[in-house]
Amino acid sequence: MKQSVITSFICAAILSVTSSAVYAQEAEEKRYDRCLEMAERTPDKAINMALVWQGEGGGVPARHCEAVGLFGLGEFAEAGIRLERIAEDMRIGKDMPIRRGQRITATAEMLADMYGQAANAWLFADETVNAEAAINTALSLATENSLQYANLLLDKAQIFAADGSFSEALGLIEQVIVIDGERKDILIFAASSARASDNYIKAQQYLDEYQKLFPEASIGYLERGNLEDAMGQFELARKSWLKVIELDPEGIDAEAARANLERLDLQIKD
């Protein structure tokens, strides 16, 4: 899950920065970082740590760590619920750290990031309606055409794709490409969305551009095989999928390529 904006903001606001609180602040920052790192590796232990911390008044940082831990355990819907509640509380400053005697309220950027995390949790839970609602809230808070806005648009494109709305997904991806021209990695997403929208010419263009930049990427050949298969070029598709297996025999792309080859063989026999 994406935590950079949230982590940096909360770490900067954990406690008052008066000299008497410096060591306590540093300890809390380290505790937050450690909890989030643990949530990635051993989420069950991170949740236990977060619960103890909440009992000690850990507030939003502790609750956020617990939500990330729930995500790591595959409890995606519960993580989505928790993350949205945290965002709502952050908006009014509830459970937020205190600085110079006043409770911090979150910036729009911070709230957008938290709602974006909630949207991703809902997406993993296959709750696309909730995911779209959360991502729309995130986008309404983000600065238009900023890098954060572009990343949230990409998240929304993934939600649309998961719901089978590939034309809409492609439109959002193309907006991201305009905002952030450095995101060449998403050309493969653009190609697959164009193919799924039956726009084979555009799919070919995006795929060619991607493979020029990443000629040894197995996913590029997987998508090329998918496009050739969709266009009825079955022998070319076979060669592309075999190339995937050659490049990364144990990878997830090779697994998909083998499944496609098996399907193609059955299709030819029938």
N, C-alpha and C positions, 0 to 999 in steps of 0.2 A: 504494500500500500504506500501511497505517496504521503510523506510526513514532513518534507523539508521546511515549508513555510510555517507549519504549525510548530514544529520542534524549535526553530530559531526564535519564533515569537515568544513561546512560553518560557524557553530558557532565559530570554532576556528579561522576563517579567516575573520570575519565580518569587522573588522576595524583594524587599527594599534594598537599595544599593548603598545604604549608609555603611560606614566602616565596620560597625558592630555586627552587621549581617552578612558581610562578604563571604565568610567561610560557610555559613549556613546556606547561602545562595548557591555557592559552588557545589556543595554537597547535594542539594536538591536537583541541580542541573545534571550532575553525574548520575543521580538516581533515575531521572527521567530517561536519559540516554541509555543507561544500562537496561532499564525495563523494556524500552522499545527494541533494543538489540535482542533481548531475550525473547520477546514476542515473535520475532522472526525465526529464531532457532528452536526454542522450547516454549511454545505459547502457553501450555498448562502451567508451567512454573511462573511465567510472566503474569498470568492472571492471579495466581496466589500472591505474588509480590504486590501487584496493584491493589488487591483487596486489603492487604495489611496497610498499605500506604494510605488508602482511602480512610481507613479507620483512624489514621493519625492526622487526617485533615489534608490529604494530598490533592483534593479537588480535581479540577479539569485535567492536569497532567496524569494523575493516577487513573482517572476514568478513561482517558484516551488510550492509555496503555492497555487497560482491560479490554477495550473494544478491539484494538489491533490484535490482541491475543485471541479473542473470540473468532476474528477473521482467520487467524492462522490455524485454528482448530476446525475450520470449515463451518462454523456457526454464522453463516453469512447474513441471514435475515436478522438475527439478534444483533450482530455487529452494526447493521444498517440502522436499526432502531436506536441503539446506543449513540452512534455517531450523530444522528439527527438531533437527539435530545441534548447532546453536548453542544452542538451548534446553536440551538435555541437558548441554552443557558449562557453561552458565551456572549450572545447578542446583548444580554442585559447585565453581564458581568457576574452572574451567579457561579460560585465555585472557582472563580478565576484568582490568580495570585494577586497579592497586594504590593503596591509600590508607593512609598512615601505616605503610607496611611490610607491610601485610596485603592479600592478594588479596580483592577484593569478590565476594560471592555475591549472586545476584539475589533480589529479593523475589518473593513469589507473584504480585503484580500484574504485575511485569516478565515473568515466565515466561508468564503467561496471555496477555499481549500478543504475545509471540513465537510461541507455539503458534497464536494466532489468525491471525497473518500466514501461518504455514505452512498452515493450513486454507484460507485464501483462495488460496494458490498451488496447492494440490491441487485446489481447485474449478475454477480456470482450466484446469488440466490434464485436467479431466473425470475425475478420480480421486476419486469421491464417497466411497468407502469410507475412503480415507486422510484425506480432508477431514473426514469425520464423526469419525474417531478423534482427529484433532488438535483439533477444536473441543470435543470432550467433555473432553479433557485441559485445555484452556484454561478451560472452565467450572468444572471441579473446583478450579481454582486461584484463580479470581476470587471476590471477595466477593459473596455472593448479594444480588441486588436493587440492586447498585451500578450506576452508569452503564456501567462497563466490562462488567459482567455482561449488561446489556441489549443492548449492542452485539454481544457474542458470541452472544447468543440470536438476534439478527437475522442474523448470519452463518450460524448453524445453519439458520435458516429458509430462507436462500438455497440452502443445500446440499440441504435437503429438496425445495425447489421444482425445483432442477436435476435431481433424481432422480424427479420426478413425484409426490412425496408432498405434495400441496397441502393436504390437511386438517391434516397435522402442521405444515406451514409456517405455516398460519393460526393454529393454537394458539400457536405461539411468538411470532408477531407480536403477538397479543393480549396476551401476557405483557409484551412490550416496551411496549405502549401503557399498561399499568397502571403499570409501573415508571417510565417516562419520558413523562409526559403532554405534553411539549413536542415530541415527535417526530411532528408532523403530516404530515411528508413521507412517512411510511411507510403512510399510509392508502391510498395507491394500490396498494401491495404487498398490503395486506390485501384490498382490493377484487378484485384480480386472482386472488389465491389462493382467495378465496371463490367467485369465478366458476368457476375451474378445478375446484373441489370440488362444482360444481352447486348451491351455496348462493346462489341468485340474490337472495334477499331481503337477506341480509347484505351481499352484494356491492354492491347498490344503496345500502344505508345508508352504507357506507364511502365509496363513490364520491361520493354527494351531499355528505357532510361534506368530502371532499377538494376538490370543485369550489367549494364555498362559500368555502373559504380561498384557493384558487388558480384563480380563474375563467378566467384566460387561459393556463393551462398546457396545451400541446398533448397531453401524455400523458393528461390527464384525459379529453379527447374521444376519444382513441384507445381507452382502456379502456371508455368508455361505448359506443362503437361495437362493441367486442368483446362486451360484455355484451348489447347489443341483438341482435347477430347470434346469440349463443348462445340467446337467448329467441325467436328466429324473427321478430324485428321488423326486417326487412331494409331497409325504406325509412328507418327511423329510424337504423339503423346507417350507411347511406350518407351521410345528412346529417352525422352525427357525424364520420365519416372525412373528408368534404369540409372540415369545420371545422378539422380538424387541418392539412390542406394550406394552408388560408387563414392560419392562425396562424403556421406555421413551414414554408414551402414547401421549404426546402432541408435540413431537419433529419431526423434518423433516425426520428422519429415519423411524419413525412410519407411517408417511404419505406415504412414498415410499412403506413400507411393506403392508399397506392396499390396495394400488393400485395393488401391485403384487398378493395379495390374491384374489381380485376381478377378475383379469385377469385369475388366476388359476381356479377359480370357473366357469367362462364362458367357459374356455377351456375344463373342465371336462364335462360340460353340452353338449357341441357340440360333 
